[in-house]
Amino acid sequence: MAKPDTGEQSVPHVPVLLAEVLDALAPLPGSHIVDGTFGAGGYSRALLEAGAAVTAIDRDPSVRRFADALSAEFPSRFNFVAGAFAELDQLVSGPADGVVLDIGVSSMQLDEADRGFSFMREGPLDMRMAGQGESAADLVNTLDETDLANLLFAYGEERKSRRIAHSIVAARAAQPIATTIELARLIEKAIGRKPGDAHPATRSFQALRIAVNDEFGQLVEGLFASERLLQENGRLAIVTFHSLEDRIAKRFFDPDKGGPAQSRHLPQTATEALRWKAAKAVKPSAEEIARNPRSRSAILRAGTRSADPARAISYAGLGVPRFRGAA
């Protein structure tokens, strides 16, 4: 994602796929849109400028300065609520005409070394978006070798997870692993690095961040909360940044994609996909990627809500990765 406005820049934060998200949500004056992942407020600002009323949600306390700025500029149409988007239907007075979710870590979090999200900056091995609960250091220093390897493989798709986990366990026997650079160097030493390849710690850091913040659980809960909140013809737009999240979003809109294949010789079972009319997935243009390389992996999926009753929450068929035998 593009680097946010921190108050030291005159150029406002421009989030990934902004024009495409606005097109998917089609905000109108008087409509009510929920920005479930407020961040630096890029989507919220654009929606407000289009005339919509916006309720924004974020669990990261560091975003408050951006929310205060929008509250001062749009006092009658902007409202900020501290909390997790997984509970958006409990945090927002509905119904809503649209919901936007931008899943994953923000540039603001990556660029602040003391948050511990980036392997490129020295900082404590933290990664907690809300500043509460287990940190990445807790997981790295307490999980047994098998569980740690399974976590890195399931959440980061790291094929060399066993080698990395073995190296981590050996290193922490001497002293706890406390910083981002320390862990990144350990991983690089364990599996090597070829010129031109992504940093070898990329997938492991992704896996730890997802585990620390329960990002897959939050995503699933947030999708079903959006379904409950949105009224008929309400629109949901989801921007994801890696294949695991995108798979969950795709199958949420079209449950048949995650179910068993049906024989054409047998009676067809009823589909649940009628609750959503899903649009074709959208990726950033070459121009956007050139302006903002962090956008290269982004995918936008959007759908329009039917009048059918909201479903009960279910992980079945969504392809949510698991480790440690979680149900």
Secondary structure in CASP SS format (residue, H / E / C, confidence):
PFRMAT SS
TARGET T0000
AUTHOR 0000-0000-0000
METHOD secondary structure of the structure
MODEL  1
M C 1.00
A C 1.00
K C 1.00
P C 1.00
D C 1.00
T C 1.00
G C 1.00
E C 1.00
Q C 1.00
S C 1.00
V C 1.00
P C 1.00
H C 1.00
V C 1.00
P C 1.00
V C 1.00
L C 1.00
L H 1.00
A H 1.00
E H 1.00
V H 1.00
L H 1.00
D H 1.00
A H 1.00
L H 1.00
A C 1.00
P C 1.00
L C 1.00
P C 1.00
G C 1.00
S C 1.00
H E 1.00
I E 1.00
V E 1.00
D E 1.00
G C 1.00
T C 1.00
F C 1.00
G C 1.00
A C 1.00
G C 1.00
G H 1.00
Y H 1.00
S H 1.00
R H 1.00
A H 1.00
L H 1.00
L H 1.00
E H 1.00
A C 1.00
G C 1.00
A C 1.00
A E 1.00
V E 1.00
T E 1.00
A E 1.00
I E 1.00
D E 1.00
R C 1.00
D C 1.00
P H 1.00
S H 1.00
V H 1.00
R H 1.00
R H 1.00
F H 1.00
A H 1.00
D H 1.00
A H 1.00
L H 1.00
S H 1.00
A H 1.00
E H 1.00
F C 1.00
P C 1.00
S C 1.00
R C 1.00
F E 1.00
N E 1.00
F E 1.00
V E 1.00
A E 1.00
G C 1.00
A C 1.00
F H 1.00
A H 1.00
E H 1.00
L H 1.00
D H 1.00
Q H 1.00
L H 1.00
V C 1.00
S C 1.00
G C 1.00
P C 1.00
A E 1.00
D E 1.00
G E 1.00
V E 1.00
V E 1.00
L E 1.00
D E 1.00
I C 1.00
G C 1.00
V C 1.00
S C 1.00
S H 1.00
M H 1.00
Q H 1.00
L H 1.00
D H 1.00
E C 1.00
A H 1.00
D H 1.00
R H 1.00
G C 1.00
F C 1.00
S C 1.00
F C 1.00
M C 1.00
R C 1.00
E C 1.00
G C 1.00
P E 1.00
L C 1.00
D C 1.00
M C 1.00
R C 1.00
M C 1.00
A C 1.00
G C 1.00
Q C 1.00
G C 1.00
E C 1.00
S C 1.00
A H 1.00
A H 1.00
D H 1.00
L H 1.00
V H 1.00
N H 1.00
T H 1.00
L C 1.00
D C 1.00
E H 1.00
T H 1.00
D H 1.00
L H 1.00
A H 1.00
N H 1.00
L H 1.00
L H 1.00
F H 1.00
A H 1.00
Y H 1.00
G H 1.00
E C 1.00
E C 1.00
R C 1.00
K C 1.00
S H 1.00
R H 1.00
R H 1.00
I H 1.00
A H 1.00
H H 1.00
S H 1.00
I H 1.00
V H 1.00
A H 1.00
A H 1.00
R H 1.00
A C 1.00
A C 1.00
Q C 1.00
P C 1.00
I C 1.00
A C 1.00
T E 1.00
T H 1.00
I H 1.00
E H 1.00
L H 1.00
A H 1.00
R H 1.00
L H 1.00
I H 1.00
E H 1.00
K H 1.00
A H 1.00
I H 1.00
G C 1.00
R C 1.00
K C 1.00
P C 1.00
G C 1.00
D C 1.00
A C 1.00
H C 1.00
P C 1.00
A C 1.00
T H 1.00
R H 1.00
S H 1.00
F H 1.00
Q H 1.00
A H 1.00
L H 1.00
R H 1.00
I H 1.00
A H 1.00
V H 1.00
N H 1.00
D C 1.00
E H 1.00
F H 1.00
G H 1.00
Q H 1.00
L H 1.00
V H 1.00
E H 1.00
G H 1.00
L H 1.00
F H 1.00
A H 1.00
S H 1.00
E H 1.00
R H 1.00
L H 1.00
L E 1.00
Q E 1.00
E E 1.00
N E 1.00
G E 1.00
R E 1.00
L E 1.00
A E 1.00
I E 1.00
V E 1.00
T E 1.00
F C 1.00
H C 1.00
S H 1.00
L H 1.00
E H 1.00
D H 1.00
R H 1.00
I H 1.00
A H 1.00
K H 1.00
R H 1.00
F H 1.00
F H 1.00
D C 1.00
P H 1.00
D H 1.00
K H 1.00
G H 1.00
G C 1.00
P C 1.00
A C 1.00
Q C 1.00
S C 1.00
R C 1.00
H C 1.00
L C 1.00
P C 1.00
Q C 1.00
T C 1.00
A C 1.00
T C 1.00
E C 1.00
A H 1.00
L H 1.00
R H 1.00
W E 1.00
K E 1.00
A E 1.00
A C 1.00
K C 1.00
A C 1.00
V E 1.00
K C 1.00
P C 1.00
S C 1.00
A H 1.00
E H 1.00
E H 1.00
I H 1.00
A H 1.00
R H 1.00
N C 1.00
P H 1.00
R H 1.00
S H 1.00
R C 1.00
S C 1.00
A C 1.00
I E 1.00
L E 1.00
R E 1.00
A E 1.00
G E 1.00
T E 1.00
R E 1.00
S C 1.00
A C 1.00
D C 1.00
P C 1.00
A C 1.00
R C 1.00
A C 1.00
I C 1.00
S C 1.00
Y C 1.00
A C 1.00
G C 1.00
L C 1.00
G C 1.00
V C 1.00
P C 1.00
R C 1.00
F C 1.00
R C 1.00
G C 1.00
A C 1.00
A C 1.00
END
